[in-house]
Amino acid sequence: MQSKFLKMLTLTTCAFGMMCGVKAASMNCDGSEVAKVDDACYATLNDAVTDATAGKTIILQKDSDIDSGTYVYFNKNLDVDFNNHTVTLKNNVKMGLLIYGSTTLKNGKLINEVDNTGSTAITLASAGKVKLEGMEISATKGSGVNMYQNNTELTVDKDTVITAYDNAAIVAFSGSNGNTASHHKLTVDGKVYNKGTTGRYSAINGSYYSNTTLDVTIGENAVVSSDKGTGLLQMANGDVVINGQVSGYEGAVAITRGNLTVNEGATLSATGVGEKTEYEPSAAGKLYANGAAIYAEPVDTLKITINGGDITSKQGYAISAPANNNKNNKLTMEITDGNFEGSKGSIEFNEITDEQSKFIKGGTFADDIDTKFLAETMTQSVSGKVGKVYKITKENTVGGTFTVNEDAVVGEAVTLTISPSDGYEVEKIVVKTADGMEIPVSENNTFEMPESDVTVSVIFKTITVQNSDTVIETNPDTFDNVVTYGTVIVISLGAIAIAIKKTLKI
């Protein structure tokens, strides 16, 4: 059965002469044309889209406005090269470029100036697939892109910027108000911003309908940010994988269901504080973070896996799952690596069960972690790193001092701070495991902690200054200088240097 939305599209597009067999006429190429397809010229982008055959590329010739109709209808596979020009949407063009086929938009600007928060610059309808390459898309009131009906795909390349103010920059919803199941795929390698100053809008917003699935990949070059809201708001099902930068005032990520994976190289940060000072369930269709970098409020099965990255909050927790009334029993977490810091602490996980506990297997935390969160055999070292911890023992030395941590986690970089006494310098640093195996030490006095207790010693030697055949030895006990000419043999016995042949005390 055809949905009311599709019936509306059919009637509207017929009324505007954009389907139902009506063809737009080309014009003479006299320099006034807005678009070209091969050698054919068109007065408007809409005429070019209507007349072009599938597989063609429309090349814009000048800046233009689209100020009539509800949308420009792409019902076939077409690409548009903006050719460094700008298209501005005005008046009632609320759905912008309505795309059903596979389309690449590149090399230009698309501006949504429609005075309606429900408007959008690009609308992806059923099976619509859009690649954005070198595009700048902005929306003063509405959204940049709306992934509306089933099986839509949006790819944002590294040279594309999408900015919104009074709505999310990218929205993914289920068609027909949640009555139709939808599955969307979003890949971001560029920049997605919400720069609103009064609202709490996110940069990316996943639908709150339970039958909507949104799979999101944030690439390593991507930047997703909201000045007043949450960087990425995920209330839909699906997999969210973050390899790049996500930030927001209320939180970097707020999520209710599906899977969240954060990988090495990712940066998640919350710069402000959310409206919630104490936990209370979010209203239907809304989710507000509490200032945590990752805010989890499960309404269905939710799994969070962190394999690395930097997760920080200036006014909250790095990760917060504050729910009560057994809601958190739908949440599982696993942390294997990463750096965590929050002004309130690294982890908040209320009403945790035995099955959910012991989920931290690695990572470095700015505060002391509750031991109930640590996996079996894992310990937190004095440096804050979690792992299997081994002891570091210092051996006495002569000629200087050094400091080193008392313990470290396997694989952790351990650095010595060394202070030679006057007249001495470091000759060698020796690090040995319990079975006597020597561990390499780098030039900056650092070694990697092995899976063993270690003993550390620093061997100092007296300073020798040599110039050609002349050797100056400093006796640290008397502070006398001995100058030797010609062939010399220097024997060091403890702190005493003996020079043989032609010595002169100075």
Buried (B, 14 or more C-beta within 10 A) or exposed (E): EEBEBBEEBEEBBEEBBBBEEEEBEBBEEEEEBBBBBEEBBBBBBBBBBBBBEEEBBBBBBEBBBBEEBBBBBBBBBBBBBBBEBBBBBBBBBBBBBBBBBBBBBBBBBBBBBBEBBEBBBBBBBBBBBBBBBBBBBBBBBBBBBBBBBBBBBBBBBBBBBBBBBBBBBBBBBBBBEBEBEBBBBBBBBBBBBBBBEEBBBBBBBBBBBBBBBBBBBBBBBBBBBBBBBBBBBBBBBBBBBBBBBBBBBBBBBBBBBBBBBBBBBBBBBBBBBBEBEEBEEBEEEEBBBBBBBBBBBBBEEBBBBBBBBBBBBBBBBBBBBBBEEEBBBBBBBBBBBBBBBBBBBBBBBEBBEEEBBBBBBBBBBBBEBBEEBBBEEBBBBEBBBBBBBBEBBBEEBEBBEBEBBEBBBBBBEBBBEBEBBEBBBBEEBBBBBEEEEEBEBEEEBEBBBBEBBBBBBBBBBBBEEEEEEEBBBBBBEEEEEBBBEEEBEBEEEEBEBEBEEEBEEE
